[in-house]
């Protein structure tokens, strides 16, 4: 859910960049290809965008805005290393290109490189000391949980878990163990093994609300880091920490394949499905209540749902994901996510990969049958 907002923000940035000019002399091959690239980004045709920007760069290798477009397309396709390389190239050509700095800093932050992001913003601020967006981001990132701000950390091959003090150390090391085992379990099912280190912050509940402004029913949230509120229940109920961590990690895995455009029911459904006992929980909710929400209404954010509706929404989503997983297997689910990342319309990709029309699948979730 948070992810969609983030990607939309990156896109708005890029739109601003394309308006800034730098597309070359009108009529040139680079200019035409560059414009086609921005049009494709706007319409979510990310693979076409990447192709167009690559052609534009070949024709005009000195235009930084083309590297920005190519970098954004790579990011939207889930190719983080390439996106980073292209954005760095844009900044090499134009160190004062604030839009590229904003995008690169955001990319680094979202990939657990807080210091790298701060570095990028600090350098950019030298060129644009009055830029309010830049200043705001710097302020926020400098306040983020980090060892420099007094947080403790516990690390493993794929995770850094940040926590407040020695009292939470046992919980943090349990979190690291649970995350590593979930990484292999979910990663194997989704054929996805993100190679960047994922940052997880354990908060007290009060801090969590303040930092994320989450609706009260949300157990955890994501904005580039996995943030887990450590409520009494989370500390005491056995299995609850495993459940929340696995759920959030699944979102991270999905994001690594398709950074945006994934319908919420599929995203949340997979996350619940991989939770220990997630499928059983969903079955029980659906067995004990007749309430149903049309699947089409669960493609967008769940933020506005009441607690009861949210329960139904998560359970239905898990049921939908589980049915698909049973019918076509993990590899086809991944292929569907990859299609979404490329910008193929959902109904088309769904029918191709799930071997059933989206509308008839959605109709099987109609209320009050
Ligand atoms: Zn979720």
Boltz pocket constraint, residues with backbone or C-beta under 6 A from the ligand:
constraints:
  - pocket:
      binder: B
      contacts: [[A, 247], [A, 251], [A, 267], [A, 268], [A, 271]]
      max_distance: 6.0
